[in-house]
Amino acid sequence: MNKETAENIFRILKAFIFDEKPVLTDGCDWDEIFYYARIHSQAGIAGYVILKYQLCEDPQICAKFENEMIHTYGYQYRRRRQMEKLIGILNEHHIDHLIMKGYIIKDLYPVPELRWYGDIDFVIHKEDRIKVDELMKSLGYKVYEAWEPVYTYKKDTEYYEIHTEILDSEINNGTQKEYFRDCWQHVSGRNGSTYYFRREYHFIYLIAHLAKHASRRGAGLRMYLDIALIIRQYRDSMDWSYILEQLDVLRLKRFFYTVCTVCSLWYGVKPPCEIETIDPDMIDLFTDMTIEGGSFGFHKSNDAVITLKESDQSESRAATLFRQIFPPADEIKARYTYLQKYRWLLPAAWIDRVFRNRHLLLKRIHMAKDLVAVDENEIQKIRDLNKEIGL
């Protein structure tokens, strides 16, 4: 990727935040800007800024960005109306539900309909799980995945993730799952059966959710833009001392410093509090990897490298592959809750897992040759990066 392309994308996104005309570098590579904006789900925003300030004179390029802007706006407008209808139905049935993530954050965007989200997330009580499942099916939604504690439903353009818990993995060998298990104790308001998180708690969760993605394949520009907009909007009204204290408990304070650093460098949104310095060379590497990876790191990512960087360094590569296909009970008991009481049913869980994820199993088997070929120096480079940025 051309360094100037990255700089121009950041200037365009910053212009969107601050409603100002960006000054781009000479000789912009518009095709490259379009490609990276699109894989980060930011092409709609880029199109808005480019057309508003007439940044490009090529009619074909302008048409591509305009199409992305119109598609994003129309698609997300329909998604919002569909979600409003579903919220109304949940209220009619007196089913408590907690709104979070993108559906809340979009309202901080200068043009909310340009905040792209693939799925819409909300939380329900565990005891309402069967009732909600029956309701969704009666409304014509098809079950896409039913992996406790997240259940996904689709219908046409609608795609919902319904949670009974809001975090299903640990980061930095912490206890994040347990920390967020009492999420219903951290609501600050409601409208009928619709509940909302206290801002500080929601922000802490968003950092943990971002860390989960960043520590695996990666997190794209959109997730960091969300954080930048929250900081800009609530800089003077959120309790940052409390937030830092809780992030320290979660072992995510240094990662928060990294997020603040890139929000400042990329989007011009200064940190809301004093932060520690992150190695500039590592930030450059982190920036390159983030941009190349796209929205969730799926572009140009190497499954073998990702798998090995998360493995125990004393573990052989053959053992790593075996564990990927047949994980121990402690790694999958959140999905297969019967293992929490009956660990001897682990072989049954493996069979169930293979049946549900046949395509993933084949992918793991094909990955075997890549595991052998991966350069240990490449793995160590990523491990060093993760350590520096707080992961």
N, C-alpha and C positions, 0 to 999 in steps of 0.2 A: 504494500500500500504506500502511495505517495504521502509523505509527511504533510505536504501542503493540503492534500485532500482532507486529512484529519483536522487540520487547523480550520479549514473552511467549514467543515461540518459543525465544529464547535462554535464558530462565529455565527452560523445560521441559527443554531439552537439558542445561543445566548441572545440573539436579536429577538427571537420569539418570546423569551422570558421578559426582557426589558423593553419590548416594543420600540426597537431602534433599528435603523438601517445598518447592516453589517458592512464592514470594509473587507472584501475578499482579496485574496492574492491574485496577481495577474495570471492570465492563461489558465483559468480553472478547468480541471478535467471533470466536466459535468457528468459524463457517463460513470466515472468512478464515484463521484458524489452521490449519484442516483443509486448505484449499486449498494453502497454502504448504508445510505439512509434507509433503503428498503429492507435490508436484512436486519436492521435495528428497529423496524416498525416506526421510523421517523420520517418517511417520505412524504406523508401528508403535511406534517409541520414544515418540512423543507419547502414543499410546494407553496404553502401559504406565504412564507417569508419571501421566496424568490419572486412570486407573482406580485405581492404587495409592493415590493421595492424595485421591481423590474430589474433583477440582477442578471438576467440572461437574455441575450438577443436571438438565440437560436430557437425558432418556432417549434421544431420537433422536440427539443429538450423541454421547452416550456410546456408543451402538450403532455409529455410524460408526467411531469411533476403535477400539472393541473389535474390529470386523471387520478393520480394518487390522492391528492387533496380531496377531490370530490368523492371518491370511493370511501376514503376514511371517514369523512364527515357523515355521509349518508349511512354507512354501515353502523357507525357508533351511535348515530341518532336513533336508528331502529333498535339497536341493542338496549339503549337507555329506556325507550318506551316499552319494550318487552319486559325489562326488569321492573319497571314501575308497575306494570300489570301484575307480574308475579308477586311483588311485594303486597299489592292490594289483596290478592287471593290468600296469601299467608296470613294477613291481618284478619280477613273474613273468617278464617278457620282458627283464629287465636293461637297461631303457632309462633312462638318467639323465634326471632332470627336477628343475627348480629351482622351488620354490614361492615365490610372492611376492604382494604387494599384499593385496587384501581377504581372501583365505582365511587369511592370517597375521594380519592386523590384527583380525579378528573376535574373536579370543581375548582381546583387551584390553577388549572391551566388557563391561559388567556382565552383560548377557544376550547372549551371542554370536550367537544366532539372530535377534536384532533388527537386526544389521548387514546391511543390504540390499546385495546385489551382483548386477548383471545378468549379468555373465560372470565366469568364473574363469580367471585367468591362470597359466600356468607356462612355463618356458623349457626348451628341449631343445637338444642340439648340432646344428649344421647338418648334420653327416653322418648324423644319425638322421632327417632330415626325411622321406625316402621311407618308411622303416620305420614311422614314427609315422603317416603318412598312411594306409598300408595297414592298420595296426592299427585306427585309428579307424573307417575304413570297414567293416572286418570286424565291428566291434562295433555297427554300425547307425547311426553318426553320419553326417550329411550335411554336405558342405562348404558353408559359408555364404559365406565369402570366402577367397581364396587370394592375398593381397597380401603378397608378401615384404617384410619379414621376419615378418609376423603371419598366422597361418592360423586361421580360426575354424570350429568344428564345432558342430552343433546336433542334439539328439535329445530330443523332448518338452520337459521343463523344463530340460534340461541345455544349457549354452552355454559353450563353452571357447574362449579365445584362447591359441593355442600359438605362442610366440615363438622365433625363432632369434637375435634381438637384442631388447633391452628398450626402446630408444628409437629412434624412426624420424624424428625431426625436430630441428632446432636452435632454441634460444631465445636471444634477445639476440645474434644473430650469433656464437654461441659454437661450441664443438666438442663438444657433449654426446653426439652419436651415437658419436664416436670414444672419448670417455671411458668410456662404458658398454659398449663392444664387448668388453672382456675380463671381462665379469661373472662368468664361471666361475672367475676367479682370486680371487674375494671371497666364497667360501663359508666358513661356520664350523662346519658340522655336517652330518651325513647320517644317514639311516635306510634302509639298503639302497641303492636307487638314487634315493632321495628326498633332495634337497639343500636347504639353507637359506642365505640370505645372512647375512653378518656384519651385526649390527644397524645400525652406523653407515653402512655402504654402502647397505643397504636404505632407511634414512631419507633419505640424500642422493638416492637414486633417486626416492623418493616426492615430495620437494620438486621435483625436475626434472619429474616427471610432472604434478604439480599445476600447475607453471608453464606447461607446454605447453598445458593446458586453459584456464588463466586468461588466457593471452596470445591465445587465439583467441576462442571463443564465451563461455567462462566455466567456472568450476568451482563446484559447489554446496556447501551446508553440510556434507554428509557427508564430503567430502574433507578439509575443515579440521578436522572433528571427529576424523577418524582421526589427524591430526597432533597434536591436543591430547591424545588418549589416549596416544599414544606418548611425548610429552614428560612427561606426568604419571607414566607407569609407569617410564620409564628416565632420569628427570632426573639421578639420582645415579650412574648406572652407564654412561652413554655418554660418549665422549670428544668433548665439544662443541668443544674447540679444533681438533681434527682436522676435525670436520664443517664448522666455519666456514672453515677453510683450503681445504677441497675445494670448498665452495660459492663461494668467491671465485674459484677456478680456473675454475669453471663460469659465472661472471658471474651468480650467483643469490643472492649474500649479501644484497643489499638486499631481494629478494623474500622471503627467509627472515625478515628483520626484519618485513616486512608480515604474513607468516603468523603470527609470534609475537604481533604486536600484536592481530590479530583473534582469535586463540585466547584471549588474555587478556580482551579486551572482550566477546566473545560467550560464552565458555564458562568464564571464570574460571580458566583454566590459565595461570599466570605463565610468562614466558620462562625458559628454562633457563640463559641467559647474558645478559650485557649486550648491549643492542641499540640501534641508532640510532632516533631518533624519525622517524615518518612523519607528514606533515601531517594533522592531525585532520579537516580538511574533505575531503581526498581519501579518508580512511578512511570517512567518512560516505557519500561518493559510491560508493566501492567496495562498501560494505555494501549499499546500495540496489540496485546493479546485480547483485550476487551473489544477493540474495534474489529479485529479479524474474526472474532468468534460469533458476532451477530447477537440477536436478542437473548438467547440462552446458551451461547457457546457452541451451538451445533455446527456452525460453518467452520471448516478447516480444523476441526478438532480431531485428536487422535485418541480413540477409545483405549488403546493399550497404555498410552502415557498417563491418561486420567486414572485408569485402574491401578497402575503401579505406584503413582504418586501418593495414593491413599492407603497403600498396603504397608504392612509392617516391613521395615527394611531388612529384618532378619529372615523374612519368609521367602522361600524359593518361588520362582515364577510359576512353576507347576502347581504349587500349593495355592498361589493367588488365584489361578484360573479355576481350580477345584472349588475354592470358597465362593467364587462368583456364581458358579452353577449350583452348588449345594451349600448355601450359607448356614452358619450355626444358628441355633434357636434365638440367641440374644439379638441377632441382627434382624430377624423377621417376625419376632413375636408381636410387634405393634400391628402388623398386617394380619397375622394369624393368632388371634388372641387366645385361642385354646392352648397354645404353647406355654402361656404364662402359668397354667395349672398342670398341663399334661405334656411335659417336654418329650416324653417317649413317643409322641405323635409327630415328631420332627420328620421322619420319612414320608408321612402322609402329606405334610406341608410341602415338602420338596416336590412330590408328585403333582399336587395342586398347583404349585408355582410353575412347574414346567408346562402343565396343560394351559394355564392362563397366559403364559408368556412364551409360546412356542417360537415366535419370531425372534425374541430376545435370546433364547437358548441357542438358536442357530448362529446368531450374531456372536455370542460368546465363544462358540466353538471355532468360528472363522477367525476370531481374534487371537487364537492360540499362537499362530505363526508370527503375528505382530508383537506379541509379548516377548518372544525370544529375540526379535530384531531390535527392540528399542534400545537406544543408547542411554546408558546409566547417567551420563553427564546431562542429558536433556531432562531426565527425571529430577536430578538434583537441582538443576536450575529452577524448576518450578517449585520444588520444595523450599528452596531459599527465598524465592519470591513470596510464597505464601507465609512464611515465617515473618518476613519483614513487614507485610501488610496486615498482619494480625490474624492469619488463618492457619 
